Amino acid sequence: MDNERLTFPDESKGQLDEAISNLIERAAEVLRSQGRLRALIRANQAVVEHLDLPTVLHSIVESAVELVGARYGALGVIGSDGGLEQFITVGMTPAEVVAIGVLPHGLGVPVRVRKELYGNLCLSSPGSGCFSAEDEQLVEALAATAGFAIDNARLFAETSR
């Protein structure tokens, strides 16, 4: 008995191989998701660690770009007149920003501060070719944290005055 080899019928072997392949694929998906969630936590930490509003705003765009592997990012801050008050960019030279011409409005993921629209976070040119639904969910989660960070920076500035 010790010298006999354990064998499987070909049909069962194929099913076993397929089941193992499926398990490996699912494990890889879990590891990717876990990595993305860790990246979201790091991005959230980067956004909330500053109290200076300009630094916070730049950190939001930088973190979003890194989180989803975008080449370019921008945060359009909406002014009291409804137009863009500021346009904070990452990945673009000043000449490229000027070349854009008319700045975008009403696009991207909304950033809200106490339920009030503060601005829109826009990202483009993902390294993977297109943004996934998961990318959108991660950026929306980051935008929610960004709203708190902006509010904290504003309150800190008011208190300092």
Backbone as CSV, one residue per row, in Angstrom:
resi,resn,N_x,N_y,N_z,CA_x,CA_y,CA_z,C_x,C_y,C_z
1,MET,0.797,-1.199,0.000,0.000,0.000,0.000,0.837,1.259,0.000
2,ASP,1.963,1.241,0.683,2.795,2.431,0.772,3.311,2.869,-0.587
3,ASN,3.471,1.933,-1.491,4.024,2.247,-2.802,2.970,2.672,-3.816
4,GLU,1.700,2.520,-3.466,0.634,2.896,-4.394,0.472,4.406,-4.408
5,ARG,0.251,4.928,-5.594,0.033,6.373,-5.742,-1.454,6.651,-5.661
6,LEU,-1.765,7.755,-5.034,-3.145,8.206,-4.958,-3.473,8.903,-6.271
7,THR,-4.511,8.471,-6.943,-4.886,9.076,-8.223,-6.341,9.495,-8.180
8,PHE,-6.669,10.485,-9.008,-8.035,10.977,-9.141,-8.486,10.762,-10.572
9,PRO,-9.769,10.515,-10.745,-10.258,10.482,-12.127,-10.065,11.865,-12.739
10,ASP,-9.866,11.909,-14.048,-9.610,13.181,-14.726,-10.693,14.215,-14.472
11,GLU,-11.962,13.807,-14.461,-13.057,14.746,-14.248,-12.960,15.392,-12.867
12,SER,-12.715,14.624,-11.848,-12.584,15.157,-10.488,-11.358,16.056,-10.367
13,LYS,-10.287,15.673,-11.036,-9.069,16.466,-10.996,-9.315,17.851,-11.603
14,GLY,-10.058,17.902,-12.699,-10.390,19.178,-13.330,-11.224,20.059,-12.414
15,GLN,-12.186,19.454,-11.730,-13.021,20.206,-10.788,-12.190,20.716,-9.609
16,LEU,-11.297,19.877,-9.127,-10.426,20.265,-8.023,-9.514,21.416,-8.442
17,ASP,-8.934,21.320,-9.640,-8.076,22.394,-10.141,-8.858,23.700,-10.262
18,GLU,-10.088,23.610,-10.762,-10.924,24.801,-10.911,-11.265,25.405,-9.540
19,ALA,-11.586,24.552,-8.571,-11.908,25.041,-7.226,-10.691,25.722,-6.592
20,ILE,-9.529,25.141,-6.766,-8.299,25.741,-6.225,-8.015,27.074,-6.907
21,SER,-8.192,27.130,-8.216,-7.986,28.387,-8.950,-8.948,29.465,-8.451
22,ASN,-10.208,29.090,-8.238,-11.191,30.054,-7.721,-10.806,30.563,-6.340
23,LEU,-10.344,29.661,-5.482,-9.911,30.067,-4.142,-8.729,31.027,-4.206
24,ILE,-7.790,30.750,-5.084,-6.617,31.612,-5.234,-7.036,32.990,-5.738
25,GLU,-7.957,33.032,-6.707,-8.453,34.316,-7.227,-9.159,35.114,-6.132
26,ARG,-9.982,34.445,-5.357,-10.695,35.137,-4.271,-9.737,35.644,-3.202
27,ALA,-8.731,34.853,-2.890,-7.731,35.288,-1.908,-6.993,36.523,-2.427
28,ALA,-6.677,36.540,-3.711,-6.000,37.705,-4.302,-6.913,38.935,-4.248
29,GLU,-8.213,38.749,-4.504,-9.169,39.864,-4.412,-9.234,40.411,-2.990
30,VAL,-9.258,39.525,-2.016,-9.298,39.949,-0.609,-8.046,40.747,-0.273
31,LEU,-6.897,40.282,-0.717,-5.647,40.996,-0.451,-5.641,42.370,-1.128
32,ARG,-6.156,42.457,-2.371,-6.243,43.751,-3.063,-7.167,44.698,-2.312
33,SER,-8.325,44.193,-1.900,-9.282,45.035,-1.158,-8.693,45.493,0.159
34,GLN,-8.016,44.600,0.831,-7.378,44.954,2.095,-6.324,46.037,1.879
35,GLY,-5.564,45.918,0.818,-4.564,46.933,0.485,-5.208,48.273,0.176
36,ARG,-6.327,48.270,-0.552,-7.032,49.512,-0.893,-7.580,50.176,0.367
37,LEU,-8.110,49.374,1.295,-8.631,49.939,2.543,-7.505,50.537,3.392
38,ARG,-6.370,49.874,3.394,-5.212,50.438,4.103,-4.781,51.754,3.466
39,ALA,-4.823,51.812,2.142,-4.476,53.057,1.445,-5.475,54.157,1.798
40,LEU,-6.756,53.817,1.929,-7.762,54.802,2.326,-7.489,55.316,3.738
41,ILE,-7.106,54.441,4.625,-6.777,54.862,5.995,-5.580,55.814,5.978
42,ARG,-4.541,55.475,5.197,-3.380,56.374,5.092,-3.780,57.716,4.499
43,ALA,-4.647,57.699,3.487,-5.103,58.949,2.860,-5.897,59.784,3.857
44,ASN,-6.768,59.140,4.617,-7.536,59.857,5.640,-6.613,60.493,6.681
45,GLN,-5.611,59.746,7.098,-4.657,60.284,8.069,-3.914,61.486,7.498
46,ALA,-3.518,61.405,6.242,-2.795,62.510,5.609,-3.666,63.759,5.538
47,VAL,-4.949,63.580,5.306,-5.865,64.712,5.159,-6.142,65.393,6.507
48,VAL,-6.256,64.611,7.567,-6.643,65.199,8.855,-5.468,65.631,9.727
49,GLU,-4.244,65.374,9.304,-3.119,65.699,10.176,-2.720,67.177,10.165
50,HIS,-3.261,67.963,9.255,-2.908,69.374,9.159,-4.078,70.250,9.591
51,LEU,-3.758,71.464,10.054,-4.804,72.415,10.443,-4.782,73.687,9.604
52,ASP,-3.756,73.845,8.778,-3.658,75.001,7.901,-4.495,74.706,6.651
53,LEU,-5.522,75.527,6.367,-6.467,75.233,5.298,-5.808,75.013,3.937
54,PRO,-4.890,75.874,3.477,-4.265,75.594,2.173,-3.534,74.252,2.139
55,THR,-2.895,73.895,3.231,-2.200,72.606,3.315,-3.198,71.455,3.284
56,VAL,-4.308,71.616,3.986,-5.354,70.590,4.004,-5.902,70.378,2.594
57,LEU,-6.190,71.464,1.897,-6.760,71.364,0.558,-5.814,70.653,-0.401
58,HIS,-4.543,71.003,-0.361,-3.558,70.349,-1.223,-3.414,68.873,-0.847
59,SER,-3.438,68.593,0.442,-3.324,67.220,0.918,-4.495,66.361,0.445
60,ILE,-5.680,66.948,0.370,-6.856,66.212,-0.106,-6.631,65.750,-1.544
61,VAL,-6.185,66.666,-2.388,-5.983,66.329,-3.802,-4.850,65.318,-3.949
62,GLU,-3.745,65.553,-3.255,-2.601,64.641,-3.308,-2.998,63.233,-2.875
63,SER,-3.734,63.149,-1.775,-4.152,61.850,-1.245,-5.091,61.129,-2.203
64,ALA,-6.011,61.862,-2.816,-6.950,61.251,-3.763,-6.224,60.701,-4.988
65,VAL,-5.278,61.473,-5.506,-4.494,61.039,-6.669,-3.755,59.749,-6.348
66,GLU,-3.112,59.721,-5.207,-2.357,58.537,-4.797,-3.281,57.348,-4.544
67,LEU,-4.424,57.601,-3.937,-5.351,56.538,-3.564,-5.828,55.728,-4.756
68,VAL,-6.132,56.384,-5.865,-6.681,55.674,-7.023,-5.721,55.610,-8.212
69,GLY,-4.501,56.065,-8.008,-3.508,55.978,-9.079,-3.800,56.889,-10.254
70,ALA,-4.357,58.062,-9.967,-4.630,59.034,-11.037,-3.352,59.810,-11.348
71,ARG,-3.284,60.329,-12.544,-2.131,61.163,-12.905,-2.364,62.613,-12.507
72,TYR,-3.607,63.058,-12.652,-3.965,64.442,-12.349,-5.109,64.495,-11.353
73,GLY,-5.084,65.536,-10.545,-6.185,65.758,-9.619,-6.367,67.236,-9.385
74,ALA,-7.585,67.607,-9.045,-7.884,69.011,-8.754,-9.049,69.082,-7.778
75,LEU,-9.025,70.142,-6.990,-10.139,70.453,-6.106,-10.601,71.849,-6.471
76,GLY,-11.813,71.912,-6.981,-12.416,73.196,-7.295,-13.224,73.661,-6.105
77,VAL,-12.779,74.743,-5.458,-13.468,75.281,-4.287,-14.498,76.291,-4.772
78,ILE,-15.723,76.101,-4.363,-16.821,76.951,-4.810,-16.905,78.199,-3.938
79,GLY,-16.962,79.361,-4.592,-17.062,80.635,-3.892,-18.505,80.963,-3.538
80,SER,-18.681,82.064,-2.819,-20.023,82.478,-2.387,-20.917,82.846,-3.571
81,ASP,-20.305,83.193,-4.711,-21.084,83.545,-5.898,-21.439,82.326,-6.746
82,GLY,-21.017,81.135,-6.310,-21.308,79.907,-7.048,-20.243,79.528,-8.055
83,GLY,-19.304,80.444,-8.342,-18.200,80.146,-9.254,-17.026,79.553,-8.499
84,LEU,-15.991,79.217,-9.233,-14.808,78.657,-8.578,-13.990,79.758,-7.919
85,GLU,-13.728,79.558,-6.655,-12.927,80.506,-5.876,-11.450,80.124,-5.937
86,GLN,-11.194,78.809,-5.887,-9.835,78.288,-5.943,-9.835,77.035,-6.799
87,PHE,-8.680,76.731,-7.358,-8.520,75.519,-8.143,-7.165,74.942,-7.767
88,ILE,-7.171,73.973,-6.858,-5.940,73.369,-6.348,-5.652,72.128,-7.184
89,THR,-4.451,72.054,-7.756,-4.128,70.943,-8.647,-2.920,70.147,-8.167
90,VAL,-2.871,68.904,-8.624,-1.737,68.014,-8.401,-1.463,67.321,-9.727
91,GLY,-0.196,67.250,-10.099,0.191,66.550,-11.320,0.205,67.429,-12.553
92,MET,-0.098,68.708,-12.397,-0.119,69.626,-13.534,0.841,70.781,-13.275
93,THR,1.505,71.192,-14.318,2.351,72.373,-14.215,1.457,73.608,-14.293
94,PRO,1.953,74.763,-13.830,1.153,75.987,-13.970,0.751,76.260,-15.425
95,ALA,1.631,75.941,-16.375,1.309,76.149,-17.794,0.151,75.247,-18.231
96,GLU,0.124,74.012,-17.732,-0.980,73.098,-18.064,-2.295,73.591,-17.482
97,VAL,-2.240,74.142,-16.275,-3.457,74.684,-15.654,-3.988,75.838,-16.489
98,VAL,-3.084,76.713,-16.941,-3.491,77.843,-17.787,-4.068,77.335,-19.101
99,ALA,-3.474,76.279,-19.655,-3.927,75.725,-20.934,-5.336,75.131,-20.843
100,ILE,-5.744,74.731,-19.642,-7.102,74.192,-19.467,-8.129,75.237,-19.882
101,GLY,-7.808,76.489,-19.614,-8.737,77.569,-19.968,-9.877,77.647,-18.981
102,VAL,-11.078,77.440,-19.461,-12.264,77.493,-18.595,-12.175,76.333,-17.615
103,LEU,-12.211,76.676,-16.347,-12.100,75.651,-15.320,-13.396,74.856,-15.233
104,PRO,-13.276,73.559,-14.951,-14.479,72.727,-14.870,-15.340,73.132,-13.676
105,HIS,-16.627,72.880,-13.792,-17.528,73.110,-12.664,-18.624,72.060,-12.699
106,GLY,-19.113,71.697,-11.513,-20.165,70.703,-11.427,-19.709,69.295,-11.761
107,LEU,-18.388,69.025,-11.807,-17.876,67.688,-12.116,-17.200,67.098,-10.900
108,GLY,-17.009,65.787,-10.914,-16.225,65.136,-9.876,-17.032,64.732,-8.663
109,VAL,-16.310,64.393,-7.602,-16.908,63.949,-6.347,-17.108,65.169,-5.461
110,PRO,-18.313,65.362,-4.958,-18.548,66.537,-4.114,-17.851,66.411,-2.762
111,VAL,-17.324,67.541,-2.298,-16.749,67.631,-0.959,-17.694,68.549,-0.181
112,ARG,-18.265,68.013,0.870,-19.242,68.772,1.655,-18.703,69.066,3.050
113,VAL,-18.993,70.269,3.515,-18.658,70.669,4.877,-19.984,70.982,5.560
114,ARG,-20.323,70.159,6.537,-21.607,70.298,7.246,-22.780,70.365,6.272
115,LYS,-22.834,69.420,5.376,-23.891,69.264,4.372,-23.920,70.355,3.303
116,GLU,-23.011,71.311,3.381,-22.939,72.379,2.383,-21.834,72.041,1.389
117,LEU,-22.138,72.182,0.092,-21.141,71.876,-0.928,-19.987,72.873,-0.834
118,TYR,-18.788,72.340,-0.632,-17.591,73.167,-0.520,-16.848,73.211,-1.845
119,GLY,-16.838,72.070,-2.536,-16.118,71.987,-3.796,-16.277,70.625,-4.424
120,ASN,-15.567,70.428,-5.506,-15.593,69.157,-6.227,-14.180,68.653,-6.430
121,LEU,-13.984,67.392,-6.124,-12.704,66.734,-6.283,-12.714,65.995,-7.617
122,CYS,-11.843,66.413,-8.521,-11.797,65.849,-9.873,-10.482,65.102,-10.072
123,LEU,-10.561,63.939,-10.670,-9.383,63.121,-10.939,-9.423,62.663,-12.391
124,SER,-8.248,62.502,-12.993,-8.220,61.999,-14.365,-6.962,61.196,-14.624
125,SER,-6.977,60.518,-15.747,-5.858,59.708,-16.235,-5.408,58.650,-15.231
126,PRO,-6.304,57.711,-14.906,-5.880,56.631,-14.003,-4.864,55.731,-14.672
127,GLY,-3.955,55.234,-13.900,-2.924,54.352,-14.432,-3.496,53.075,-15.018
128,SER,-4.641,52.633,-14.509,-5.255,51.392,-14.977,-6.064,51.580,-16.262
129,GLY,-6.199,52.819,-16.725,-6.965,53.074,-17.946,-8.340,53.638,-17.688
130,CYS,-8.995,53.193,-16.632,-10.295,53.758,-16.264,-10.517,53.555,-14.768
131,PHE,-11.335,54.420,-14.211,-11.651,54.299,-12.791,-12.706,53.221,-12.597
132,SER,-12.573,52.484,-11.518,-13.544,51.433,-11.210,-14.584,51.978,-10.237
133,ALA,-15.629,51.204,-10.045,-16.649,51.567,-9.050,-16.009,51.615,-7.663
134,GLU,-15.053,50.747,-7.420,-14.341,50.744,-6.140,-13.535,52.031,-5.963
135,ASP,-12.902,52.507,-7.036,-12.176,53.778,-6.992,-13.115,54.907,-6.580
136,GLU,-14.281,54.927,-7.198,-15.255,55.972,-6.889,-15.683,55.920,-5.423
137,GLN,-15.910,54.722,-4.912,-16.293,54.569,-3.512,-15.188,55.051,-2.579
138,LEU,-13.943,54.740,-2.911,-12.822,55.168,-2.076,-12.692,56.690,-2.073
139,VAL,-12.850,57.311,-3.234,-12.734,58.770,-3.319,-13.907,59.434,-2.596
140,GLU,-15.093,58.847,-2.682,-16.239,59.393,-1.947,-15.998,59.332,-0.442
141,ALA,-15.414,58.230,0.022,-15.094,58.106,1.450,-14.042,59.138,1.853
142,LEU,-13.044,59.324,1.007,-12.019,60.331,1.288,-12.624,61.733,1.297
143,ALA,-13.556,62.003,0.384,-14.210,63.313,0.328,-14.989,63.599,1.609
144,ALA,-15.591,62.569,2.194,-16.304,62.753,3.465,-15.335,63.150,4.569
145,THR,-14.206,62.486,4.636,-13.183,62.846,5.616,-12.649,64.247,5.336
146,ALA,-12.494,64.574,4.067,-11.997,65.897,3.679,-12.902,66.995,4.211
147,GLY,-14.202,66.777,4.172,-15.139,67.764,4.702,-14.886,68.054,6.172
148,PHE,-14.626,67.025,6.951,-14.307,67.208,8.373,-12.989,67.946,8.551
149,ALA,-12.002,67.581,7.740,-10.686,68.219,7.847,-10.773,69.707,7.492
150,ILE,-11.548,70.044,6.477,-11.733,71.453,6.084,-12.434,72.211,7.193
151,ASP,-13.462,71.611,7.753,-14.199,72.256,8.848,-13.287,72.489,10.049
152,ASN,-12.476,71.494,10.381,-11.534,71.641,11.505,-10.529,72.754,11.237
153,ALA,-10.018,72.827,10.020,-9.044,73.867,9.671,-9.684,75.246,9.769
154,ARG,-10.932,75.360,9.316,-11.632,76.650,9.429,-11.834,77.042,10.884
155,LEU,-12.264,76.070,11.700,-12.473,76.357,13.134,-11.158,76.726,13.817
156,PHE,-10.086,76.058,13.456,-8.787,76.380,14.029,-8.376,77.799,13.668
157,ALA,-8.583,78.185,12.405,-8.237,79.546,11.966,-9.066,80.579,12.721
158,GLU,-10.351,80.322,12.904,-11.223,81.252,13.640,-10.768,81.372,15.090
159,THR,-10.442,80.248,15.692,-9.993,80.254,17.087,-8.674,80.987,17.227
160,SER,-7.790,80.796,16.257,-6.487,81.479,16.308,-6.623,82.993,16.195
161,ARG,-7.609,83.448,15.410,-7.842,84.880,15.260,-8.354,85.451,16.555
